[in-house]
Amino acid sequence: MRLIVKCMGHVLNWGGHVSDRVKTQHQYFAEAEAMNDPYVALVRYYDAETAGYAVDIPAYNVLVERFGGPLLDVGCGTGRVAFALARQGIAVTGIDTSQPMLDRARARQEPIKSSQVHWYQVDVTELTLDERFGLAIFAYNGFMHLLDQDRQIAALNKLAEHIKKGGGLVIDIANPVEMFRVEDTPGLVFERQFADTETGQAVMQQSLAMVDRATQIMSLTWVYDRIGPDGIVHRDLVPLQLRYTMASEMRLLLSRAGFSDIELCGDYDFSPYEEESPRLFVIATRQE
C-alpha cells in the first residue's frame, strides 16, 4: 500500500516504512519552527477531533457570572469556547496567532450575531486592544504554547493590562505531574478515530511524544492517517511543542504580573489541585 506523507501541509514524497520516518521526528520540529504555525495542517482535523468536547464550558459560565464580561478568549482556535459562550449572550473577543484557525472560526460564525464575537490575529505578548475585559481565558492547554518564562511573563503582563481591575484570568493546562509519567522511549499511541469533515473518510489519530524534563517541554507529533478512495494512505504529521508549568511556578508568575487570590483547581468542578488531578485549572484576580 502506498503512503503519502505530509508534514506541516507539505508533501514529503516519501514511500518508506512508517517506523523509518518516525525516527526523524526532530526534522519535523525544525520545519515547524520555521513555519511557526503547526495549525496550518492541523486545522483540517481540529473541529472533528474536538467535536462534542464541552466539559469545560459550565466552568466558564460560572466564572463569567462571577467576574462579568466581556470575555477574552486567548488562543481561541476555531472558536470552540467562544461560540459556546456567545450563544448564551456573552460578548467574546477571540485572539489567535494562526490565520487558518481564525479563517475557520469566521466561516463557522454565520449562526452567531456578528456583533457578539470579534476575531483578531495577534500574539498575546503583543496585545494592544482598546477594550477591557471582565474575564480572560487560556482554554484547554493554550498557555502551554508559551515555551519559556519570558514569553509567559510577557503574556501575563499584557493580559493584566487588558483585564478590568477585579476581573479574572483562567489558565487551563494539563496536570504538569504528567511529564514525570511519560515513557522515555517514544512510541506511537492511538488517540482516537473520527470522520474527516472534508471527505467523510475515517481518520486515525496517533501521537508521538517526548519530554525534556529539564526544560519542561514536550515535543509532540500528531499523526493523522486516512485512506483515500484510491486505496492510498494519506498521512499528515503535525509537530508542535508544549511547555508544562508547575503549580508553584504558575502562582509566582501570576503574582509577578499583578494577579492575586490565586486558586489552583484540579478540574472543571473547582476541586482542589492534587497530584492525581486531571487538570491544573487556575483562577486569578486582577488586583484592584
N, C-alpha and C positions, 0 to 999 in steps of 0.2 A: 504494500500500500504506500503510495507516495505521500510525503509530508511536506507541506509548505509552511515555513516558519516566518512570522513577523515579529520584530522587536521594535517597540515604540512606533508601530504603524508602518515600518519599513520592511519590505521583503528581503529576507536574508539569502534566498535562493540556495537553500541547503537541503540535502536529501538523505542525510545520515541518520544514525540511530539517535533516539531521544537522549539516552544516557550519555552519549558523547557530547551532545550540545549543552547539557546541564552543567558539565564540568567548566564551561567558560562563563559562568554566571557573572563574574566581575566585569566582563566586557559589556554586559547589559547596563550595569550601573554607570560605567563611563559614558555610554551613549545617553543614558537618561539624564545625567548631569549636564551634558552638552545641550540637550534639547530643553531641559528644565521643565518639562511637563509630561509626566507619565500618563496623565489623563487624556492625552491625545488618542491613545489606543484604548484606554480603559472606559472611556465614555460610552462606547458601543454596548458594553455589558452592565454598566453601573446600575441603571434603573431596574433591569431584570433581576440582578442578584440581590438588590436591596428591597425588592417589591414585598410589601407586607411587613417590613420591619418598622414598627411604630411603638415599640415598648417604652421608648424614652419620651414620647410626646406628652403623656399625662404629667410627667415631672415638670416639663417646660410650661404646661398650662398652670400648674400650681405656682411656679416661680414668676410667671407674668402677673398673676393675681397679687403676689407678694410685692414685687418691685415696680410693676406698671410697665407701660410701653413708652415709645415704640421699641421694637426688638431688632438687634443687630445680629445677623447670622454669619459668623466668620467661617470661611471655608464652606460656603453654602452648597457647593456642588451643583447638582441639577435641581435642587430645591426641595428635597425630601422633607426637611423640617419646616422650611419657610412656607411651603404650600399648606402643610397641615395646620399651622398656626394662623395663616392668613384666612383660611376658610372659616375660622372662628371669629373673624373681625379684627384681628391684631395686625397693626401696620408693621411690615417687616422690610428691612433692607438687607439684601444678601450681597456679600463680597467674596470674591474668589480670584485667584491668580490665573485660573485656567479658562481661556476663552471657549474651548469646545464644551466645557461643562456649563458655562453660562449660556451659550447658544442653545443647548438642550433645555435649560431651565426656561428661557424665553419662549421656546417652541411649545412648552407644556403649559404656558401661562393663560391660554385663552379662557378656561373656565373661571379664572380668578379676575376680579376687578383690577385693571392695570394700575389703579391708584393705590392698591393695597400692598403691592410688592415692587421694590425697586432693586435693580441689579447693577453692580459696579465691578469692573475688573481692576483689582488693586491688591497689592501686597499689604497685609495688615500692618507691617512695620513702617509703611509709608502712608498710612491712612490720614486723609485730611478732608473730612466731611463737615458741613455746617451743622448738621443735625446732631442732637444729643439724645442718648438712648436710656430708657429705664432699665433695660436688660440686654446684655451681650452674651452670646453663647459660642463656644467652640464645641460643636456637637461631635459625636462619635469619632474619637481619635484625631480630630482636626489639629489639635495642639501638638500632636506627635510629629507633624511635618516640620516643625521648627527644630533644627538639628543641633543647635548649640545654645548655650545660655545667653550669648549676646543677642541672638535673634528673639529668644523668648522674652528677654527683658525689654527689647525694643517694642515688641508686640504688646506687652502688658502696659508699657508706658503710653503707647498710642491709645489703647483701649481706655485707660484711665482718663485720658483727655476727652474721650467721646461718650463716656457714661456719666449720667447725671449724678450729682452728689447724693449719696444714699441709694444709688442704683446698684444693680447686681451684675456679677460676672459668673458664668458657669463654664467649667472645663471638664469634659468627659473623656477620659483616656482609659486604655487597658490597664488593669492592675499591674504595676511595674514589677511585682514579685514574679510575674510570668517569665521574665528574662532569665531567671535562675533555674527555670524548669525546662527551657527549650533544649532539645537534644543538640549536642555539639556537632554530631555528624549529620550533615544536611541530607535530607531525603524528601521526595515529593509526598505531599499529604493531600488526600482528597478532601475538598471543601464542600462542594455541592454540585448539583446538576440543575440546569434551568433552560428555558427556551430562549433562543436568540430573538430579540424584538424585531430585527430587520428581516430575518428569513424564516423564523419558526423552527429552525434546526436546534436539536439538542446540543447544549454546551456543557462540557465537563470542566469545572474549575478545580485546579490544584494549586498548591503553594510550595515554595521552597524558601526556607528562612534560615538565616544565620545571625547570631547575636554577638556583638563585641561588647562584653560586659564592662570593659574599662571606659568606653565612651557612651555606653547605654544605648547604642544604636543597633537596630535590627535592619539587616539588608534582606529585603523580601522580593521575591519574584512571583507574580501571579501568572499562572499558566492556563490559557483558555484553549480547549480543543473542541472543534466542531467538524462534523463530517458533511461535506457538500454533496449535492445530488450526483456529482460525478465520481463519488467514492473517495475523493481526496480529503485527507485530514488537514484542516487549516488550523494552525497553532499560532496564537498571539501570546507573546511574552512581554509582561509589563513589570519592569523593575522599579522599585522605589525604596526609600529608606525612611524609617520612623525612629524617633527617639523616646525612650521611656524616661519618665520623670518621677523620682521617688516622692513619697508623700511629704516628707520633711523638707525636701528641696522645693517642692511646689509651694509650701507655706512661706518659705523665705522669699521666693521670687515674687509672690503676691504682696507680701508685706513691703518689700522694697519698692514696688510700683504704687504704693499708696492704698492698698486694699486692707480691710480689717474684717473682723467677725468671720474668719475663715472656717468653713465647715468641710470636713473630709468625710464623705459618704462612700459606701461600698456598693451602692446600686441605686436604681431609679426610685426605690421606695424610701430613700433617705436614711437607710440603716447605717450605723457607724462603720467606717472603714476598718477592715481587719485583713490579716494576711491572706485569708482564703476568699476574700470578696471578689466578685466577678469584675468589678469596675473600680476606678478611682474617680468619683463624681464629686467635683469640688465646687463649692458655692462661696463667693466672697462679695463683700460690700464695699463700694467706693466710699472712701472716708468723706465725712461732711466737711 
